[in-house]
Amino acid sequence: MSWKNNTSITLDRFDISILDILMKDNMTPQRQIAEAVNLSAAAVQRRIKKMTLASVIHSNIAIVNPIMVGLPITLIVEIELVDVRNDVIEEAKTRLLNMPVVQQCYYVTGQADFFLILHVATMADYENFSRNLFFTDPNVKKIRTSVAIDSVKVGHTLAIK
């Protein structure tokens, strides 16, 4: 999921209010959203469609509690590459995108080149992941890993003004 500005769109206060509700619970009925923002349900539906077509709304997803599905360990992984040419970076992006254990992946500036968020069942699962990454990709220079103690805030809400 790459965040690109595909279409020019100006959001008004109604759009922002609708987004605020959807980011908290995208299953909120449109009639309930309409009441909350003082629009008709049809107007809310049109605005949601417009924002979806313009990629303001990228996708509708369920945020799953990883513990409840047997993945109690959350890891934040920094990856530093040996070579950072554009073609190598694009290859790394594609490879990380296709790894199911990688829940989130960010190409970043600074000492690391990528930050990953992983959810695993056991540390042995993470060891297998990191070994596969080290042994099959000679461009990986270093991996630094932090283990999350607690999930304080999880989700994709934004402070839109």
Short mmCIF file of the C-alpha atoms (twelve columns), coordinates in Angstrom:
data_MODEL
# 
_entry.id   MODEL 
# 
loop_
_atom_site.group_PDB 
_atom_site.id 
_atom_site.type_symbol 
_atom_site.label_atom_id 
_atom_site.label_alt_id 
_atom_site.label_comp_id 
_atom_site.label_asym_id 
_atom_site.label_seq_id 
_atom_site.Cartn_x 
_atom_site.Cartn_y 
_atom_site.Cartn_z 
_atom_site.pdbx_PDB_model_num 
ATOM 1   C CA . MET A 1   0.000   0.000   0.000  1 
ATOM 2   C CA . SER A 2   1.724   3.085   -1.220 1 
ATOM 3   C CA . TRP A 3   0.156   6.405   -0.303 1 
ATOM 4   C CA . LYS A 4   0.024   8.438   -3.466 1 
ATOM 5   C CA . ASN A 5   -2.089  11.461  -4.316 1 
ATOM 6   C CA . ASN A 6   -4.002  10.057  -7.293 1 
ATOM 7   C CA . THR A 7   -6.608  12.789  -7.666 1 
ATOM 8   C CA . SER A 8   -6.941  16.373  -6.613 1 
ATOM 9   C CA . ILE A 9   -9.749  16.705  -4.083 1 
ATOM 10  C CA . THR A 10  -10.651 19.370  -1.569 1 
ATOM 11  C CA . LEU A 11  -12.171 18.107  1.660  1 
ATOM 12  C CA . ASP A 12  -14.710 20.277  3.416  1 
ATOM 13  C CA . ARG A 13  -15.856 20.088  7.038  1 
ATOM 14  C CA . PHE A 14  -18.527 17.503  6.156  1 
ATOM 15  C CA . ASP A 15  -15.964 15.220  4.482  1 
ATOM 16  C CA . ILE A 16  -13.643 15.540  7.455  1 
ATOM 17  C CA . SER A 17  -16.464 14.767  9.890  1 
ATOM 18  C CA . ILE A 18  -17.442 11.718  7.835  1 
ATOM 19  C CA . LEU A 19  -13.820 10.519  7.764  1 
ATOM 20  C CA . ASP A 20  -13.512 11.023  11.520 1 
ATOM 21  C CA . ILE A 21  -16.487 8.711   12.083 1 
ATOM 22  C CA . LEU A 22  -15.321 6.108   9.545  1 
ATOM 23  C CA . MET A 23  -11.803 5.984   10.994 1 
ATOM 24  C CA . LYS A 24  -13.245 5.115   14.385 1 
ATOM 25  C CA . ASP A 25  -15.689 2.530   12.991 1 
ATOM 26  C CA . ASN A 26  -16.094 1.988   9.261  1 
ATOM 27  C CA . MET A 27  -19.167 -0.171  9.954  1 
ATOM 28  C CA . THR A 28  -21.149 2.863   11.145 1 
ATOM 29  C CA . PRO A 29  -24.398 2.956   9.139  1 
ATOM 30  C CA . GLN A 30  -24.562 5.824   6.654  1 
ATOM 31  C CA . ARG A 31  -27.877 7.041   8.113  1 
ATOM 32  C CA . GLN A 32  -26.144 7.350   11.522 1 
ATOM 33  C CA . ILE A 33  -23.254 9.255   9.920  1 
ATOM 34  C CA . ALA A 34  -25.788 11.478  8.168  1 
ATOM 35  C CA . GLU A 35  -27.464 12.345  11.462 1 
ATOM 36  C CA . ALA A 36  -24.130 13.086  13.112 1 
ATOM 37  C CA . VAL A 37  -22.935 15.444  10.349 1 
ATOM 38  C CA . ASN A 38  -26.327 16.980  9.417  1 
ATOM 39  C CA . LEU A 39  -26.507 15.650  5.853  1 
ATOM 40  C CA . SER A 40  -28.827 13.226  4.112  1 
ATOM 41  C CA . ALA A 41  -27.808 9.576   3.882  1 
ATOM 42  C CA . ALA A 42  -27.629 9.963   0.082  1 
ATOM 43  C CA . ALA A 43  -25.230 12.920  0.433  1 
ATOM 44  C CA . VAL A 44  -23.033 10.898  2.817  1 
ATOM 45  C CA . GLN A 45  -23.022 7.988   0.369  1 
ATOM 46  C CA . ARG A 46  -21.981 10.302  -2.521 1 
ATOM 47  C CA . ARG A 47  -19.205 11.850  -0.439 1 
ATOM 48  C CA . ILE A 48  -17.858 8.457   0.659  1 
ATOM 49  C CA . LYS A 49  -17.865 7.265   -2.963 1 
ATOM 50  C CA . LYS A 50  -16.080 10.454  -4.099 1 
ATOM 51  C CA . MET A 51  -13.422 10.081  -1.392 1 
ATOM 52  C CA . THR A 52  -12.953 6.389   -2.243 1 
ATOM 53  C CA . LEU A 53  -12.528 7.114   -5.976 1 
ATOM 54  C CA . ALA A 54  -10.014 9.865   -5.136 1 
ATOM 55  C CA . SER A 55  -8.051  7.453   -2.862 1 
ATOM 56  C CA . VAL A 56  -8.709  9.533   0.244  1 
ATOM 57  C CA . ILE A 57  -10.312 6.357   1.563  1 
ATOM 58  C CA . HIS A 58  -7.756  3.747   0.574  1 
ATOM 59  C CA . SER A 59  -9.468  0.629   1.885  1 
ATOM 60  C CA . ASN A 60  -11.921 -0.685  4.429  1 
ATOM 61  C CA . ILE A 61  -10.241 -3.142  6.756  1 
ATOM 62  C CA . ALA A 62  -10.777 -4.897  10.043 1 
ATOM 63  C CA . ILE A 63  -8.121  -4.327  12.681 1 
ATOM 64  C CA . VAL A 64  -7.722  -7.768  14.204 1 
ATOM 65  C CA . ASN A 65  -6.437  -8.356  17.721 1 
ATOM 66  C CA . PRO A 66  -3.291  -10.416 16.986 1 
ATOM 67  C CA . ILE A 67  -3.420  -12.108 20.398 1 
ATOM 68  C CA . MET A 68  -6.898  -13.476 19.660 1 
ATOM 69  C CA . VAL A 69  -5.657  -15.089 16.424 1 
ATOM 70  C CA . GLY A 70  -2.574  -16.689 17.960 1 
ATOM 71  C CA . LEU A 71  0.029   -14.010 17.162 1 
ATOM 72  C CA . PRO A 72  0.820   -12.523 20.588 1 
ATOM 73  C CA . ILE A 73  4.295   -11.148 19.829 1 
ATOM 74  C CA . THR A 74  4.589   -7.777  18.102 1 
ATOM 75  C CA . LEU A 75  8.002   -6.829  16.773 1 
ATOM 76  C CA . ILE A 76  9.305   -3.567  15.359 1 
ATOM 77  C CA . VAL A 77  12.146  -4.357  12.979 1 
ATOM 78  C CA . GLU A 78  14.631  -1.926  11.452 1 
ATOM 79  C CA . ILE A 79  16.404  -3.078  8.309  1 
ATOM 80  C CA . GLU A 80  19.558  -1.454  6.994  1 
ATOM 81  C CA . LEU A 81  20.616  -2.277  3.446  1 
ATOM 82  C CA . VAL A 82  24.090  -2.433  1.958  1 
ATOM 83  C CA . ASP A 83  23.089  -0.864  -1.371 1 
ATOM 84  C CA . VAL A 84  20.367  1.776   -1.666 1 
ATOM 85  C CA . ARG A 85  20.126  2.244   -5.419 1 
ATOM 86  C CA . ASN A 86  16.560  2.815   -6.655 1 
ATOM 87  C CA . ASP A 87  16.270  -0.611  -8.298 1 
ATOM 88  C CA . VAL A 88  17.481  -2.338  -5.110 1 
ATOM 89  C CA . ILE A 89  15.048  -0.358  -2.945 1 
ATOM 90  C CA . GLU A 90  12.140  -1.217  -5.269 1 
ATOM 91  C CA . GLU A 91  13.143  -4.896  -5.179 1 
ATOM 92  C CA . ALA A 92  13.229  -4.797  -1.361 1 
ATOM 93  C CA . LYS A 93  9.802   -3.100  -1.251 1 
ATOM 94  C CA . THR A 94  8.328   -5.809  -3.464 1 
ATOM 95  C CA . ARG A 95  9.884   -8.592  -1.428 1 
ATOM 96  C CA . LEU A 96  8.680   -7.178  1.911  1 
ATOM 97  C CA . LEU A 97  5.219   -6.484  0.487  1 
ATOM 98  C CA . ASN A 98  4.877   -10.166 -0.377 1 
ATOM 99  C CA . MET A 99  5.837   -11.478 3.086  1 
ATOM 100 C CA . PRO A 100 2.624   -12.280 5.000  1 
ATOM 101 C CA . VAL A 101 4.329   -11.930 8.403  1 
ATOM 102 C CA . VAL A 102 5.023   -8.252  7.605  1 
ATOM 103 C CA . GLN A 103 1.930   -6.310  8.713  1 
ATOM 104 C CA . GLN A 104 3.295   -2.832  8.036  1 
ATOM 105 C CA . CYS A 105 6.349   -1.698  6.104  1 
ATOM 106 C CA . TYR A 106 7.773   1.816   5.898  1 
ATOM 107 C CA . TYR A 107 10.639  2.981   3.687  1 
ATOM 108 C CA . VAL A 108 12.326  5.606   5.871  1 
ATOM 109 C CA . THR A 109 15.174  8.086   6.122  1 
ATOM 110 C CA . GLY A 110 17.887  7.878   8.752  1 
ATOM 111 C CA . GLN A 111 20.105  4.990   9.798  1 
ATOM 112 C CA . ALA A 112 17.619  2.281   8.821  1 
ATOM 113 C CA . ASP A 113 16.098  1.935   5.362  1 
ATOM 114 C CA . PHE A 114 12.893  0.138   6.407  1 
ATOM 115 C CA . PHE A 115 10.773  -0.183  9.543  1 
ATOM 116 C CA . LEU A 116 8.559   -3.251  9.749  1 
ATOM 117 C CA . ILE A 117 5.766   -4.237  12.111 1 
ATOM 118 C CA . LEU A 118 5.435   -8.008  12.507 1 
ATOM 119 C CA . HIS A 119 3.089   -10.223 14.489 1 
ATOM 120 C CA . VAL A 120 4.310   -13.750 15.262 1 
ATOM 121 C CA . ALA A 121 3.219   -16.680 17.401 1 
ATOM 122 C CA . THR A 122 6.672   -17.482 18.776 1 
ATOM 123 C CA . MET A 123 10.181  -16.096 18.802 1 
ATOM 124 C CA . ALA A 124 11.148  -19.173 16.755 1 
ATOM 125 C CA . ASP A 125 8.857   -17.843 14.011 1 
ATOM 126 C CA . TYR A 126 10.696  -14.531 14.122 1 
ATOM 127 C CA . GLU A 127 14.042  -16.323 14.073 1 
ATOM 128 C CA . ASN A 128 12.964  -18.138 10.882 1 
ATOM 129 C CA . PHE A 129 11.862  -14.842 9.337  1 
ATOM 130 C CA . SER A 130 15.129  -13.074 10.167 1 
ATOM 131 C CA . ARG A 131 17.261  -16.023 9.018  1 
ATOM 132 C CA . ASN A 132 15.398  -16.144 5.718  1 
ATOM 133 C CA . LEU A 133 15.885  -12.424 5.315  1 
ATOM 134 C CA . PHE A 134 19.600  -12.550 6.169  1 
ATOM 135 C CA . PHE A 135 20.494  -15.689 4.276  1 
ATOM 136 C CA . THR A 136 18.477  -15.080 1.124  1 
ATOM 137 C CA . ASP A 137 19.157  -11.363 0.672  1 
ATOM 138 C CA . PRO A 138 22.837  -10.372 0.516  1 
ATOM 139 C CA . ASN A 139 21.795  -6.717  0.477  1 
ATOM 140 C CA . VAL A 140 20.578  -6.825  4.103  1 
ATOM 141 C CA . LYS A 141 23.359  -5.287  6.162  1 
ATOM 142 C CA . LYS A 142 21.755  -5.203  9.605  1 
ATOM 143 C CA . ILE A 143 18.509  -5.976  11.392 1 
ATOM 144 C CA . ARG A 144 17.596  -4.364  14.717 1 
ATOM 145 C CA . THR A 145 14.545  -5.652  16.532 1 
ATOM 146 C CA . SER A 146 12.409  -4.322  19.361 1 
ATOM 147 C CA . VAL A 147 9.711   -6.382  21.052 1 
ATOM 148 C CA . ALA A 148 6.537   -4.499  21.943 1 
ATOM 149 C CA . ILE A 149 5.561   -4.823  25.599 1 
ATOM 150 C CA . ASP A 150 2.042   -3.437  25.111 1 
ATOM 151 C CA . SER A 151 -0.095  -2.018  22.293 1 
ATOM 152 C CA . VAL A 152 -0.996  1.430   23.526 1 
ATOM 153 C CA . LYS A 153 -2.642  2.627   20.296 1 
ATOM 154 C CA . VAL A 154 -3.353  0.570   17.217 1 
ATOM 155 C CA . GLY A 155 -5.243  1.726   14.170 1 
ATOM 156 C CA . HIS A 156 -5.232  4.122   11.337 1 
ATOM 157 C CA . THR A 157 -6.931  7.233   12.660 1 
ATOM 158 C CA . LEU A 158 -5.532  10.598  11.606 1 
ATOM 159 C CA . ALA A 159 -5.849  13.983  13.265 1 
ATOM 160 C CA . ILE A 160 -7.466  15.743  10.297 1 
ATOM 161 C CA . LYS A 161 -8.040  19.481  10.591 1 
# 
